[in-house]
Amino acid sequence: MRRSKISALIIACAPGLTSAEEPLTAIDWLQEPAPVTVAQPWIEPLYRPGAGATDQDGASVPGVDVTPLAAAQPDAVGLLPSTSTGLPLSLWQASTTEDVIGRIDRLPNATLPALQALIYTVLLAEADPPSDTEATAAFLHARVDALQAYGAVDAALALVERAGPQTPLLFDDWLDLSLLRGTEQSVCEVLAQNPTLTDDLGARVFCLVRTGDWPTAALIFDTGRTLNQLDPANIEQLALFLDPEFGSTGLDLPPPRSVTPLLFRLYEANGAPLPTRSLRLEFAAADLRGTNGWRSEIEAAERLARTGALPANRLLGLYTARRPAASGGIWDRVEHLQVFDRAMIAGDETRIAQSLPIVWEDMLDAGLGVVFATLYGDRLARLSLPGLDQTVHGISLLSQSYARHTGKVQSRSAQFLDGVALGSPDVNLAVTPTEMAIARAFEQTRPARRYAGALSQGKLGEVILDVIIDLDRAVSGRSAQIEGTLATLRFVGLEDVARQAALQILLLPPSS
């Protein structure tokens, strides 16, 4: 069966987003680029679920009943339509909610950029939910939680907004995500009009103050505190939010052990913002609202760029916003990037050759090799930089148009990498166990045995999640699993993901 090329691309969101602007809504997602890195499998896959299909061993693939998406809200909600992703509407339907959520919960915290892009694609795909889905939105909540954990707050917020957040089922997610984005005012106005949307009295107190109803907020706070209905972690900050004079007592408030979006915003509103560096990744988005210093913005942007939750161009914009006033640590990386970027803009190949090795090492150490390649790989491939052929070749193969940059270096390792980029690595050029496993994966025409049964049952989404989890573990040295997982990605039509993952395994340091 024919295979055509998949595109895996980083799509930039509008530059210069400020705290005064609204986040991307569900409708924006249909009209504007996605602000996360997504893999788009525009192909006819080797495996196609549906009635009458057969797997490579001749086993019948049962048909999958498909219900209209509108009848399965909110769990069926997605931001990327099937016509865009190439993934079938039956992606999840043959699986149980428990099985899928269990796999979503086990997704790796940090993984290869190619796998991260695939994670976003399946989490944001518009598809029928698992067949046993109930009216609890458990499947949607799991997807939103995963997006939030990767720092993809805009994506998670758009998903919830499209599902219809003005219900008790989804309101708490809507408020949490809006608090992280600093756009909670409109959400608070909705809650003020309909207080039954949440059982969280702390949220009601906060929102009533935000909408100007201080007397009601104070009454609810006093009642909730008396009846032990307020989260103890929030009480002192809520009291300070209600009455700034509470802070004049000299009470030394200890740092919180666990931070929620509401508590985070309370600390900020009370004049004691919490640094996000040691907090969960979702809080890094708060540092990009233009309310903190440049260093905090860069550190947050780097954290988010590593997970594909921030476009490469947005990170570059922050790197080059001004000249660093200090040295050491992150400032050296910023300075080296700026020197290199100015050389690229000027087309000065001598300065490019001088600065490239330094900035490339910096970006690899920071876990941002693919981000750098996305920004500069194509342009570097067009330059003549004597002595840096291998470096430029590796960077260009980590770019999104990797297949166009083959055949320029003739070493054994370069020829093997070129073969991976073209989907046909020469096993005779493989030396290491990892190279041999990758070469064998591209010779396979069927999935690994451990996934074949689930595929024959139509559990495509479940298998993709399993492959992501297993390949992430395999990168640490289990070459046998590299073979099976890459072969399975190719079998289900994710050829581009398989190629990019293989190239990243070979070219990036293990910690990246």
Sequence and secondary structure as in RCSB ss.txt:
>XXXX:A:sequence
MRRSKISALIIACAPGLTSAEEPLTAIDWLQEPAPVTVAQPWIEPLYRPGAGATDQDGASVPGVDVTPLAAAQPD
AVGLLPSTSTGLPLSLWQASTTEDVIGRIDRLPNATLPALQALIYTVLLAEADPPSDTEATAAFLHARVDALQAY
GAVDAALALVERAGPQTPLLFDDWLDLSLLRGTEQSVCEVLAQNPTLTDDLGARVFCLVRTGDWPTAALIFDTGR
TLNQLDPANIEQLALFLDPEFGSTGLDLPPPRSVTPLLFRLYEANGAPLPTRSLRLEFAAADLRGTNGWRSEIEA
AERLARTGALPANRLLGLYTARRPAASGGIWDRVEHLQVFDRAMIAGDETRIAQSLPIVWEDMLDAGLGVVFATL
YGDRLARLSLPGLDQTVHGISLLSQSYARHTGKVQSRSAQFLDGVALGSPDVNLAVTPTEMAIARAFEQTRPARR
YAGALSQGKLGEVILDVIIDLDRAVSGRSAQIEGTLATLRFVGLEDVARQAALQILLLPPSS
>XXXX:A:secstr
      EEEE    TT  TTS    HHHHHHS  SSEEEE  S  S   STTEE TTS EE       GGGGTTT
T  SB HHHH   TTTTTTS HHHHHHHHHTS SS  HHHHHHHHHHHHB     TT  TT HHHHHHHHHHHHT
T HHHHHHHHHHH  SSTTTHHHHHHHHHHHT  HHHHHHHHH GGG   HHHHHHHHHHTT HHHHHHHHHHHH
HTT S HHHHHHHHHHH GGGGGG       SS  HHHHHHHHHTT    STTS GGGGGGGGSS S HHHHHHH
HHHHHHTTSS HHHHHHHHTSS  SS STHHHHHHHHHHHHHHHHHT HHHHHHHHHHHHHHHHHTT HHHHHHH
HHHHHHTS  TT HHHHHHHHHTSTTGGGG SS  SHHHHHHHHHHTT   GGG  SHHHHHHHHHTT  S  HH
HHHHHHTT HHHHHHHHHHHHHHHTTT HHHHHHHHHHHHHTT HHHHHHHHHHHHHS TT 
